């Protein structure tokens, strides 16, 4: 070893620093061979090699046997280690238990974890905490900020009102089949990505279950990538979504210009029946108020309600 290498090795703080030729991390690796030599070569460059420690990504276009290759690697790993298990995060639900068993994998050693989107992976390995622990964390944080003068009483009040507002559920009126068709028209399936496509299936499932199937199949047919049989299967697999509602479809439609139509209920339409209606006209406020005064003088009313307040009507001889 040259003097320079020796000096750099001694001056560093990482105890496992070694020459590359001696590094146990670089040279000593656990390899899991498969039964197919060409796959071993692709994975490690050696017919006797195979899957190595670390992360292995399998990427490619649809229908290029990525799942099959992954199952081969799982089988090889489970064969080498009797106590090994497989964590199967499933977002597409395209692999059946029979398909796994056909590749020689014991399904009793596979933990199936269905997910709807990749964001869920951020929280899957986090430890669970109770609501009491959350309250303790919030109280401790507020105490630290208050002692540092970073939270005033006014800011706390604003924060409290903001939290109350954010906790209110966004409610939409009951949507009819016509409403759903309107929103889908604002979000056409112009060869959308798989994630956006499956998201609409979940939206329609949350709206009406099987009632939404025809909408999804017709909407999916707009795409050149549509496979009717696959579309039907996928819609059934998206039943009872937990994190996606019809509000997602409304959001997507609004992004393309959709706006709710202004509607009046029957109660609103009938509440003025038999009553005098006075309309304020822009630029003619003075004349309108004069007309309003004439009407009130001529009416037999002694009181009327204006802006939630009772107002007494005075006749000319009472002024």
Residue pairs with C-beta under 8 A, 6 or more apart in sequence:
1 9
1 19
5 19
9 17
9 18
16 23
16 24
16 25
18 24
20 26
21 27
29 52
29 53
30 52
30 53
31 44
31 49
31 50
31 51
31 52
32 50
32 51
32 52
32 73
32 76
32 77
32 80
33 40
33 48
33 49
33 50
33 51
33 76
34 40
34 43
34 50
34 51
34 72
34 73
34 75
34 76
35 72
35 76
36 72
37 47
39 50
39 69
39 72
40 46
40 47
40 48
40 49
40 50
41 47
41 49
43 49
43 50
43 51
43 52
43 56
44 50
44 51
44 52
50 76
51 73
51 76
51 77
56 73
58 66
58 69
58 70
59 66
60 66
67 94
67 95
67 99
68 103
71 95
71 99
71 100
71 103
71 105
72 103
74 86
74 103
74 105
74 110
75 103
75 104
75 105
77 84
77 86
78 84
78 85
78 86
78 105
78 106
78 109
84 109
85 109
85 110
85 111
86 105
86 109
86 110
86 111
87 111
87 113
88 110
88 111
88 112
88 113
89 113
89 115
89 121
89 124
90 112
90 113
90 114
90 115
91 114
91 115
91 116
91 117
91 118
92 194
93 114
93 234
93 237
97 107
100 107
100 110
101 107
113 124
115 121
115 124
116 202
116 241
116 242
116 243
116 244
117 195
117 243
142 151
142 156
145 151
151 159
170 247
172 246
172 247
172 250
173 263
175 183
175 207
175 246
177 211
177 215
180 204
180 207
180 208
180 212
180 215
180 246
180 249
181 215
182 253
182 258
183 249
183 250
183 253
183 258
184 200
184 215
184 219
184 249
184 253
186 252
186 253
186 254
186 256
186 257
186 258
187 200
187 249
187 252
187 253
187 255
187 256
188 219
188 222
189 197
189 200
189 219
189 220
189 222
189 223
189 226
190 222
190 223
191 223
191 224
191 225
192 223
197 220
197 223
198 234
198 238
199 244
199 248
199 252
200 216
200 219
200 249
200 252
201 216
201 234
201 235
201 238
202 238
202 241
202 244
202 248
203 212
203 244
203 245
203 246
203 248
203 249
204 212
204 213
204 215
204 216
204 235
204 246
204 249
205 212
205 235
205 238
205 239
205 240
205 241
206 241
206 244
206 245
206 246
207 245
207 246
207 249
209 239
212 235
213 232
213 235
216 231
216 235
217 228
217 231
217 232
217 235
220 226
220 228
220 231
221 228
250 258
276 295
278 288
278 291
278 292
278 295
279 288
280 288
281 287
281 288
296 304
296 313
297 313
297 315
297 316
299 313
301 313
302 312
302 313
303 310
303 311
303 312
303 313
304 310
304 311
304 313
305 311
